[in-house]
C-alpha cells in the first residue's frame, strides 16, 4: 500500500445538458492518440495493431506503483518472478528469462539493459512522469527490430508544455518504501522548451525465496535503491535528451536449516547493480505530402 500526499480542491459545477456536445463529438474528443504501432501519431482506431492504452488517470485511480502493476491488468500479459526476484512479463505465452523478447520504449526510444538487453519492468521506470502507457501484444520486429518479438511497451512521458511548471512527488508505504521525485518543464520563447526530472527510491525488497543452493533464505530484508534523472531540450523539430538509471538490489543469503546455523553464521550478500545511460538526438524533417523523415 502506498500513501500519497496531495493538496487541492475540487468544486462541482452544474451541468447544462443543452450545452453538452453530441455523443459523436464527445467520442471524437476522447479518442486516444498512440505512436507505438507505426512510430507516428494516430488514433487507436487507425493503428494497424491492437493497442492497449493505460492513461495517467488509470495509474492514479488504480494506485499503480510499477510497470509490473500496470501489465498485470492487461489481458494476455502474465507476470512471473525470477529466482533473483525480478518481474518477468509473458506476452502471448512467450517466456524469456531476461525479458528480452519484449521491447521497452520510453517516448519511442528503446530502454533496455546494455548487458542482457532485457526490459526492466520493476522499479526501474518511475510512473510519476507518465502521461500514458501503450502496449502491443504480438510481434513488432517488423517496425522495431530486435527485442520486439513478443510485444512492445511504450511509456509516454509528459512534455514540457504539458508540465508548464515544477511538480513534487512524495510517497511512502509498505516495505519501508520512500520515494521523492521532482519534475519541471517550461517553454523558452516560441519554438523551444526544456524538461528535467530527478527521482530517488529506497525500499526493502522481497528477497529470494531460496538461496542458490536451494536452501531457505532470509526474506523481507533485501533493500532496493533506484536513482533516476534526465534532461531534455527541444528546439523547433530537434530533440536532445539524456537519461540515466542507477539501480541496486542487495540480497542477504543465510541458510536457516537450524537455529545454530543462523546464530553462528553471518549472512552473505551479493548485489545486482544496473547503471544505464541513454543519450539521443532526433530531428524531424518534413517532406511535405510524403510525410516526416
C-alpha positions as CSV (number, residue, x, y, z in Angstrom):
1,X,0.0,0.0,0.0
2,X,1.3,3.5,-0.9
3,X,0.1,6.7,0.7
4,X,0.3,9.9,-1.5
5,X,0.2,13.4,-0.1
6,X,-1.6,15.8,-2.3
7,X,-3.1,19.3,-2.0
8,X,-6.0,20.7,-4.0
9,X,-9.7,21.5,-4.1
10,X,-12.5,20.4,-6.4
11,X,-15.7,22.3,-7.0
12,X,-18.7,20.7,-8.6
13,X,-20.2,22.7,-11.4
14,X,-23.8,22.3,-12.5
15,X,-24.2,20.6,-15.9
16,X,-26.4,22.1,-18.5
17,X,-27.5,19.2,-20.8
18,X,-28.4,21.7,-23.6
19,X,-24.8,22.9,-23.8
20,X,-23.2,19.5,-24.0
21,X,-21.9,18.2,-27.3
22,X,-23.4,15.3,-29.1
23,X,-22.3,11.7,-28.4
24,X,-20.4,11.8,-31.7
25,X,-18.5,14.9,-30.7
26,X,-17.7,13.5,-27.2
27,X,-16.5,10.3,-28.8
28,X,-14.2,12.1,-31.2
29,X,-12.8,14.3,-28.3
30,X,-12.0,11.2,-26.2
31,X,-10.2,9.3,-28.9
32,X,-6.7,8.3,-27.8
33,X,-3.7,9.0,-29.9
34,X,-0.8,6.5,-29.9
35,X,2.6,6.2,-31.6
36,X,3.7,2.7,-30.7
37,X,2.0,1.0,-33.7
38,X,3.6,2.9,-36.5
39,X,6.1,5.3,-34.9
40,X,3.9,8.3,-35.7
41,X,0.8,9.7,-34.1
42,X,-2.5,8.1,-34.9
43,X,-5.7,7.2,-33.1
44,X,-6.2,3.8,-31.6
45,X,-8.8,3.1,-34.3
46,X,-6.4,3.9,-37.1
47,X,-3.5,1.9,-35.6
48,X,-2.6,-1.2,-37.6
49,X,-2.1,-3.2,-34.3
50,X,-4.3,-3.9,-31.3
51,X,-3.0,-1.3,-28.8
52,X,-3.9,-1.3,-25.1
53,X,-3.7,2.2,-23.6
54,X,-3.4,3.0,-19.8
55,X,-3.7,6.7,-19.1
56,X,-2.3,8.7,-16.2
57,X,-5.8,8.8,-14.7
58,X,-5.9,5.0,-14.7
59,X,-2.5,4.9,-13.0
60,X,-3.6,7.2,-10.2
61,X,-7.0,5.7,-9.7
62,X,-5.7,2.1,-9.6
63,X,-2.7,3.0,-7.4
64,X,-0.1,1.5,-9.7
65,X,3.4,1.9,-8.5
66,X,5.5,0.0,-11.1
67,X,5.2,-1.0,-14.7
68,X,4.6,-4.6,-13.4
69,X,1.4,-3.4,-11.7
70,X,0.2,-1.9,-15.0
71,X,0.9,-5.0,-17.1
72,X,-0.9,-7.3,-14.6
73,X,-4.2,-5.7,-15.6
74,X,-3.8,-6.3,-19.4
75,X,-5.5,-9.5,-20.7
76,X,-2.9,-11.8,-22.4
77,X,0.0,-10.5,-20.3
78,X,1.3,-12.7,-17.5
79,X,3.8,-11.8,-14.8
80,X,6.2,-14.2,-13.0
81,X,9.1,-13.7,-10.6
82,X,12.6,-14.9,-11.5
83,X,14.9,-16.6,-9.0
84,X,16.6,-13.3,-8.3
85,X,13.3,-11.5,-7.6
86,X,12.9,-9.7,-11.0
87,X,9.5,-9.5,-12.5
88,X,9.2,-11.2,-15.9
89,X,6.4,-10.5,-18.4
90,X,5.0,-13.2,-20.7
91,X,3.3,-11.8,-23.9
92,X,1.1,-14.4,-25.6
93,X,2.8,-17.2,-23.8
94,X,6.3,-16.3,-24.9
95,X,8.6,-16.8,-22.0
96,X,12.0,-15.3,-21.6
97,X,14.3,-15.4,-18.5
98,X,15.7,-11.9,-19.3
99,X,12.6,-10.2,-20.7
100,X,14.4,-9.8,-24.0
101,X,11.5,-10.9,-26.2
102,X,9.6,-7.7,-25.4
103,X,10.8,-4.2,-26.2
104,X,10.5,-1.4,-23.7
105,X,10.4,2.1,-25.1
106,X,10.3,5.5,-23.3
107,X,8.9,8.2,-25.7
108,X,9.7,5.9,-28.6
109,X,13.3,5.3,-27.6
110,X,14.5,1.7,-26.6
111,X,15.3,1.4,-22.8
112,X,16.8,-1.9,-22.0
113,X,19.8,-3.1,-20.1
114,X,23.0,-2.9,-22.0
115,X,24.3,-6.4,-21.0
116,X,21.3,-8.8,-21.2
117,X,19.1,-6.4,-23.3
118,X,16.2,-7.2,-21.0
119,X,13.2,-4.8,-20.3
120,X,13.2,-3.9,-16.6
121,X,9.6,-3.6,-15.5
122,X,10.0,-3.3,-11.7
123,X,11.1,0.0,-10.0
124,X,13.4,0.6,-12.9
125,X,10.9,3.0,-14.7
126,X,9.1,5.5,-12.5
127,X,5.4,6.2,-13.2
128,X,5.1,9.7,-11.7
129,X,6.0,11.3,-15.0
130,X,3.9,9.1,-17.3
131,X,1.1,10.5,-19.5
132,X,0.1,7.1,-20.9
133,X,1.4,3.6,-21.5
134,X,0.9,1.9,-24.9
135,X,1.1,-1.9,-25.1
136,X,1.1,-4.1,-28.2
137,X,0.7,-7.8,-27.6
138,X,2.3,-9.5,-30.6
139,X,5.2,-9.3,-32.9
140,X,6.6,-5.8,-33.5
141,X,10.0,-6.6,-35.0
142,X,8.9,-5.5,-38.5
143,X,8.7,-2.0,-37.1
144,X,11.2,-2.0,-34.2
145,X,13.7,-4.9,-35.0
146,X,15.5,-6.6,-32.1
147,X,13.6,-7.5,-28.9
148,X,10.1,-6.8,-30.2
149,X,9.4,-10.4,-31.0
150,X,6.5,-10.9,-28.4
151,X,5.4,-7.3,-27.8
152,X,6.2,-3.7,-27.4
153,X,5.7,-1.3,-24.4
154,X,5.9,2.4,-25.0
155,X,5.9,4.7,-21.9
156,X,4.9,8.2,-22.9
157,X,6.0,11.0,-20.5
158,X,4.7,14.5,-20.1
159,X,6.0,17.2,-22.4
160,X,7.4,20.5,-21.2
161,X,4.3,22.2,-22.4
162,X,2.0,19.8,-20.5
163,X,4.0,20.2,-17.3
164,X,4.3,24.1,-17.5
165,X,6.0,24.4,-14.1
166,X,7.5,22.3,-11.4
167,X,5.9,19.4,-9.6
168,X,6.9,17.5,-6.4
169,X,6.0,13.8,-5.8
170,X,6.4,12.2,-2.4
171,X,5.2,8.7,-1.4
172,X,5.7,6.3,1.5
173,X,4.3,2.9,2.1
174,X,4.7,-0.8,2.8
175,X,8.1,-2.5,2.7
176,X,9.7,0.7,4.1
177,X,9.1,2.4,0.7
178,X,10.1,6.0,0.4
179,X,10.2,7.9,-2.9
180,X,10.9,11.6,-3.7
181,X,10.8,13.0,-7.2
182,X,10.9,16.4,-8.8
183,X,10.0,17.3,-12.4
184,X,9.9,20.6,-14.2
185,X,9.2,21.8,-17.7
186,X,8.9,25.2,-19.4
187,X,8.8,26.8,-22.8
188,X,11.6,29.0,-23.9
189,X,10.4,31.5,-26.4
190,X,8.2,30.4,-29.2
191,X,9.9,27.3,-30.5
192,X,12.0,25.9,-27.6
193,X,11.4,24.1,-24.4
194,X,13.2,22.3,-21.6
195,X,12.3,19.5,-19.3
196,X,14.2,17.9,-16.4
197,X,13.5,15.3,-13.6
198,X,15.2,13.6,-10.7
199,X,13.9,10.7,-8.6
200,X,15.2,8.7,-5.6
201,X,13.6,5.5,-4.3
202,X,14.6,3.4,-1.3
203,X,12.7,0.3,-0.1
204,X,13.0,-3.1,1.4
205,X,12.9,-5.8,-1.3
206,X,11.1,-9.1,-1.2
207,X,14.3,-11.1,-1.5
208,X,14.9,-14.6,-2.7
209,X,12.7,-17.5,-1.5
210,X,15.7,-19.8,-1.7
211,X,19.5,-19.5,-1.8
212,X,21.4,-20.5,-5.0
213,X,22.0,-23.9,-3.2
214,X,18.2,-24.4,-2.8
215,X,18.2,-23.6,0.9
216,X,15.7,-21.4,2.7
217,X,16.6,-17.7,2.7
218,X,16.1,-14.6,4.8
219,X,13.2,-12.7,3.3
220,X,11.9,-9.2,3.7
221,X,15.4,-7.8,4.4
222,X,16.8,-7.2,0.9
223,X,17.0,-3.4,0.2
224,X,16.4,-1.8,-3.2
225,X,17.6,1.6,-4.3
226,X,17.0,3.5,-7.5
227,X,18.2,6.9,-8.7
228,X,16.8,8.3,-11.9
229,X,17.4,11.6,-13.7
230,X,17.3,13.3,-17.0
231,X,17.1,16.4,-19.1
232,X,15.6,17.2,-22.5
233,X,15.9,20.2,-24.8
234,X,13.6,20.8,-27.8
235,X,14.2,23.4,-30.5
236,X,11.9,23.5,-33.4
237,X,11.8,19.9,-34.6
238,X,15.0,18.8,-32.9
239,X,15.2,16.9,-29.6
240,X,18.3,16.4,-27.5
241,X,17.8,14.2,-24.4
242,X,19.9,12.4,-21.8
243,X,18.6,10.0,-19.1
244,X,20.4,7.8,-16.6
245,X,19.2,5.0,-14.3
246,X,21.2,3.6,-11.3
247,X,19.5,0.6,-9.7
248,X,20.8,-1.7,-6.9
249,X,19.2,-4.7,-5.2
250,X,21.1,-6.3,-2.4
251,X,20.4,-9.9,-1.4
252,X,21.3,-11.3,2.0
253,X,21.8,-15.1,2.0
254,X,21.8,-17.1,5.2
255,X,20.7,-20.7,5.4
256,X,18.0,-21.4,8.0
257,X,18.0,-25.2,8.4
258,X,18.5,-24.9,12.1
259,X,18.8,-22.1,14.7
260,X,22.6,-22.7,15.3
261,X,23.4,-22.0,11.7
262,X,21.6,-18.7,11.9
263,X,23.2,-17.6,15.2
264,X,26.8,-18.7,14.4
265,X,27.0,-17.7,10.7
266,X,26.9,-14.2,9.4
267,X,24.8,-13.6,6.4
268,X,26.4,-13.3,3.0
269,X,25.3,-10.8,0.4
270,X,25.5,-10.2,-3.3
271,X,24.3,-7.3,-5.4
272,X,22.6,-6.8,-8.7
273,X,23.7,-3.4,-9.9
274,X,22.4,-1.7,-13.1
275,X,23.7,1.6,-14.4
276,X,22.4,2.7,-17.8
277,X,22.8,5.9,-19.7
278,X,20.5,6.9,-22.6
279,X,21.5,9.7,-24.9
280,X,19.8,10.6,-28.2
281,X,19.5,13.3,-30.7
282,X,16.5,13.4,-33.0
283,X,15.5,15.8,-35.7
284,X,12.3,15.6,-37.8
285,X,12.4,16.8,-41.4
286,X,9.2,17.5,-43.2
287,X,8.8,16.1,-46.7
288,X,5.5,17.7,-47.4
289,X,2.9,15.2,-48.7
290,X,5.4,12.3,-48.3
291,X,5.4,12.7,-44.5
292,X,8.2,13.1,-42.0
293,X,11.8,11.8,-42.2
